[in-house]
């Protein structure tokens, strides 16, 4: 069931491909990112505005535990430019408590809460992150994907499987059938196979270290993939601004202009 899907990206030139690469981190509200990423005197209310000058997307983990209020949505939309995209983690009620069972009501509430971002053209992905102890259950996954696909105005989706039993052609085929991406999560503990199952690609970059050469290689990979796919890639959020700095480094390697920082803002 793929009727919900928009046509996939058409082949693009190198310049056009850059516009299909959305980079960021999994969060932005960290005072400890001063002065490594935020200016020393920046107030917390200005964090998202400044963040969106440097990066063009963010993964919102807040929605894992609670749905955003109308006031929060309004504020986040006002603080970001027109081409900025928000990716949202699906509620734990769906992924961890219900474990993909009988989730129609929770899915409908979640999609409705995200409608301001969809209306504004600022909705990126929905990330379904399954718990590490959730082993492969193909019938349950297929049932859930069918339920998801029948939701009205359903967003693009990516699935992060954290048990290696999911990494099989049966899983990939189910995702392909419904136009959902396999989230390619790279951590120190587990590496997701780099398999592409949709017109969009999702990366969660969670490893402890990334060398300059690895940052450059990520930029080359994203540039190549973006000729035919939309790319969403998020570095891990830490108390240090490392992830945000790395995301900016990838954008710089792609040749994307990043606003100049005043002396002392580094």
N, C-alpha and C positions, 0 to 999 in steps of 0.2 A: 504494500500500500504506500505509494509515493506521491499521491496526488497533491499533498500539502507542499511539496518541494517546489521552490523556484528553480528556473533553469540554472544549471551550473555555470560557473565562470567561463567565458569564452577565452581562447588563447590571447595572451596580452604581450605587449612589448615590454622590454625591461623597465622602462619608466612607469608604465601602467601597473606593472606587477608590484611595485613598491606600495601602491595604494591598497593592495590586498593583504598587506602584512600588518597585523595588529599585535603590538608588543606591550608588555607591562609586567606587573607583579600581582601577587594574590593579596591585595590590600594596599592601603596608603596612609592610614591614620596612626603614624608612629612618630612621636616627638623625638625619639632616639635617632631618627634619620637626619637630625640637624647636627652639625653643618655639612655632613657628607653628601646629602641630597637636597634637603630643604635649606633655604637661607637661615642663618642663625636667628634672625628676629621674626621669622614667619610665625603667625598664630595658627593654631590648629584649624580654625575656620577657613584658612587659606590653603591648607595642604592639598586638597583635591584640585583646586584651581591651578596651583603651581605644578602638581604632578601631571596634569593634562597638557601643560605646555611642553613637557619633556617626553611624555609617552602618550600613545593613542588608544590605550585600552587598559582595563583593570578587571581582575577576577574578584568578585564580591563573595567573601566567605560568610558574611553576616547572615545570608539567607539560609545557611545550613541549619540555624537554630531558630530564626524568626523571620517573618515576612516584613519587608520594609513598609513603613507608613507612607501615606500620601505626602506628608511634609518632607520626609526624607527623600522620596523620589523627586519631588519638585526642586529641592536644594541641590541634589547631585546633578540633575539635568542642567540647572542654571549655572553650575560651576564648571561645566565642561563645554568645549567647542562642538560644533555641529558634526564633525567627523570622528568624534570619540565614541568608542563602543564599550558597553558594560557586559561582562559575562557573569552569570550567577550560578552559584553552587546550589543544587537541588536540596530541599529540606531533608534532614535526617529522618523525619517521619516517613518519607518515601523510601530512602535507600537503606536505612539502618533499622528502623522499627518495623515497618511493613515489609521490608526487604523485597520490594517490587511487587507485592501482592495487593490486589484490590485497592489500587491507589487512585482511582478516577477522581474522587472528591478532592484529595490533596493536590493532585495535578492541576485540576481546574482552578483551585484557589491560588496556587503558585503562579500559573499563567496569568490570571487576572491581576495579581499584584505587580506583575512585570509589564502590564499593558501601557503605562506611561512611557516606558523606554521604547516599546515597539512603535507606539504612535509617533514618538520623536525621531524614529530612525536610528536609535542608539543602542539597540539590543543586539549583542553579539551571539553568545552561545548560552545554553544551559548545560552545566556539567553534572552528570550523575556519577558520583564517586562512591563505589561500593566498599563495604568494610573488608579488611584483610582476611577475615575468617569466613567470608561468603564465597563458597566454592561454586564452581560452574553448575548451573542449573538451566539447561538450554530451553526446556519447555516454558519455564517461568520467564526467561528473557524474551522469548518470542511472544508470549501473551502480553507482557508489559509493553513491548515495542508496538504491538498492534493497538493497544489501548492508547498509547502516546500518539500514534499517527492519526487516530480518530479525534483527537482533541481539536477544538477550533483555534485557529491562529497559532498553531504550535510553533515555537522557535526552533532554530537549529539546535542540535544536541550532540554531545560527546559523552562517551562512557569510559570511566577510568576503572578498570578491573585491577584489584590488588591481590588476587590469588592467581597463581600461574596456571591453574586448571582451566581458566577462561581462554587462554591463548590457543585457539584452535580454528580451523577453517569453518567449523559450524558456527562459531561466534561471529566471525567476520562476515559470513554469508547473511546471517540475520541482520547485522548492522547495515550491510549494503542494501538489503531489500527495503529497508525503511529510511535510507538516506541519513543514517547517523554515523558519526565518526568514532573510531577507536581512539581514545585519548592516549597519546604517546607520552607516558610518564617516565622520566629518567630520574632515579634516585640512587643512593648508595646501596640500597637493599634489593631493588628490583628494577629491571629494565623491560619496558613494554616493547614487543616487536614493532618495528616501524612498518605497519600495514595501513594502507589508506583505503577507507571504506565509504567515503562520501566526497562531495565537492568541496568540503571544508576540512581542514586539518587542525587538530588541537594538540599542543605540546604543553606539558607541565614539567618545567626544568628545575628539579629539586636536588641535584647533586651538590655536595659541599663545595667543590672547587670546579672552576672553569678557567682554563688558561687563556691567554690572549689568542693563541692559535685556535682553540676550540670556539671562542667567540666569533672569530673570523669565519670558521667553517660553518657555524650556525647561520651566519648572514648569507653565505654562499648557498647553503641548502634552501633557506627560505626564499631567496631570490629566484632560484630555479623552480621550486614548487609553486610559487605564486603566479607563474605563467598560466597555470591551469586550475589553481585552487586558491581559496581564501585561507589565510594562515592566522591562527590565534596561538600565541605563545606567552606563557607566564612563568617568570622566575619566582622562586620561593621567597616569601616575605620573612624577614628576620628582624631581630631587634637592631641589627646593624643595617645600613642602607645598601648592602652588597647586591641584593637582587635588583633593586632599582638602577643602580649604577651599571650593572651588567646589561640590563635591558636597554639602557641608553647607549651603551657601547655597541650593541648589535645594530641599533638604529643608525648610529654614526657610521658603522662599517658598511651599511646599506647605502650610505650617501644621503640619508635623510637629514635635512637641516634641523638642528636642535638649538633653541635659544641660548644665546651667550649668557653666562653667569658672571655676575659682578665679582670683583675681587673679594675674597673672604667667604663667598657662597659655596665653595667647593667642598 
